[in-house]
Each structure stands twice: as C-alpha cells, then as structure tokens.
Amino acid sequence: MKMATRWGLGLLVLAGLLAADALLTRALVLRQVNRAGSAPAYSLVKSDPMAAFRLEREQLRARQEAELNDIIHTPDGDAETVALARSQLLDMLEHARAESAIEGVLQSRGFEDALVSVSDAAANVLIRGEELTHAQSAVILDLVMSQTGLTGGNVKIIPVK
C-alpha cells in the first residue's frame, strides 16, 4: 500500500476516533447552529440533553459510515485499505447493534429512557432519572458487560435529569 494512502486512512480513522471520543465526553454539551437569523436548528433538543446526544450520535455515525463506504467503493482503492474500511464499518455496525439491544432491554426493564454509546474500549450509558440505586446500577452494568464483552471499569453509567 502506498505510504500516502496508509497515512490518509490512518488520519481518517484517527479523526473518527477523536470525534467519537469528543462526542462521548461532551454528551451533555449542546451545540447551537444558527441559520440566517433563525432560531437554533436544534431548538427541540436544546432542552433535552439525551435527545441532543442521540441526534449527534446518529449524525456522527452517518458521516463515518459515508466516509467508510466511499473508501470501500473507490474503484482504484487498494485491497488492504478497502479491507480495513470494511472491518471498521462492520465494527461500527456491531456497536450500533449492541447499543440498540442494550437500550431496548433497559427500557423493557422499566427504565424510562436509556441512551447507550459503545466503542471498542468503553461504553457510556445515560439513564433518565435523578439517581440510580446500587441494584439498578448492577443490572445495567451486567447487561452492558454481557452485550459488549467490556469489563466493569470501562462502563460509565450516568443518570440524567
């Protein structure tokens, strides 16, 4: 593989990882987008941090998927780069599957609203509510660990008002 292509792909992967990390660490920070003097584009989610995080997670995932698909479907792409992009796309889809499964089980277990973000190294679980009991936290932790294979130290459970 050409060194420039390898560096380019490496930078793309690093940018994606940095963007995902920034998104996770600032899950409760809202970004306002003004358009030509109009109200913020995210006015609906301004008052709901979980809705804002959900929207940003989906937008980031869509951008990453599009970038990976562009690499995969480049006619003159070398085999190693395409294989790496396919692998990353499959990982991303597996993370999305795990997030959806965990959110669904948590909601069926009586949690009003749950939002999960999974990566290879960590998982963040936002749960709507003032605070969680130790028993609730244990149930959530056990579920996330069984769905992701992560250890307890790599799972953050965050109650959100």
N, C-alpha and C positions, 0 to 999 in steps of 0.2 A: 504494500500500500504506500502511496506517495506520502512523504512526511507532512506536506501541507494539508493533505486530506485528513490524515490522522490528527493533526493539531486542530483543524477545523472542527472535526467531530468531537474531539476532546473538549474544546471550548464550548460547543453546543451542549454537551452533556453537563459540563460544569455550570453553565448558565442556568440550565433547567434545574439542577440540584440546588443552586443558590436561590433561585426563585421559589422553589418549593419550601426550602428552609425559611426564607423570609416570610412566606405566607403562613407557615405554621407558627412561627414565633410572634407574629403580629396578628394573630387570629381575631383579636378583639379591636383592632385599629381599623377605622373606616376610612376609605378613600373617597373623596368627593370629586366628581367630574362635572364641571360647568360647561354648558354649551351655549354660546352666543347669548349670554344674559339670562338663560332659562334656569329653572330650578335644578338642583343637583340631579344627575341621571339616576342615582341610587337612593332617591328620597324614601322609597319604600323600605329599603333595608337599613337606612341610617339609624332607625330606632331599634333595630334588632340585630345585634352582633352575630348571632348564629346564621341569620339569613345572609348577611354580608359575607361571612366566611364561606358559606355554601356556594354563593354566587362566584366568589373569587376562586374557589377550588375548582369549580366546573370550567371557568374561563381559562385558568392556567392549564388544566388537563386538556382542553380542546386545542390550545395553542401548541402544547407539547406533542399531542397526537398528530396534528397537522405537520409539524416540523419533521417528526419521525417518518410519517407517510411520504413526505417529499423526498427524504433520503432513500427510503425503500423503493420508490417508484422512479428514481432518477435513471434514465436509460443508460448512462455511461458510468454509473456508480460501481465501485469495485466490490467484490463479493464480501470481503471482510467488513467493510463499512455497512453494507446492507444487512449482513447477519447481525452485527452489533445493534443496529437500529431496530431490527425485528425483535431481538431479545429484550431491548428496553421497552418496546411497545407492549410485548407480552407481559413484562413485569408490571407496567403501568395498569394494564387491564386486570391483572390479578389483584393489585392493590385496590382498584375500584370495586372489584367483586367482593373482596374482604370487607371493605368499608360498608357496602350495601348490606351484606349479610349481618354484620355486627349491628348496624343501625336498626335493621328490621327486627332482630331478636330483642334488642333493648326496648324498642317500642312495644313489642308483644309482651315483654316482662313488666310493663307498666310505667316506663319512663316516658314522660310527656313528649320530649323532643331530644334526640341524640344526633350528634354530628361527629363522624369519625374521619380521621385522616391517617392513612397508613403509608409508610415508606419502608425501604429495606431495613432500616436501622431503628425505627421508632414508630409509635402510634400515639396520637392525641385524640382524646375522647372528650367532647364538650357535651355536658348534660344540662338540660334546662332545670333549674331549681336553685334554691338558696344554698343548701349544703347536702352532702351525702352521708349516710351512716357508714360505719365500717363494713357492715354486711352488704350494703349496696355496692360499695367500692370493691369488695372482694368478688362479687358476682360479675361486675364489669371487667375487672382485671382477669379473672379466669376465662371469660368469654373471649376477650381480645387475645390473650396468650394462646388459646386453643385455635383460634381462627388464623393467627398470623405466624405463630412459632416464635414470637418475640419473648424475651424474658421480662419479668415484672419491672425491672429497673428502666426499661425502655418504653414504658407505657405511662402516659400522663393522663390523669382523669381530672377534668376541670368543670366544676359547677358554674353555670352562667345564669344570672338573674334574668 
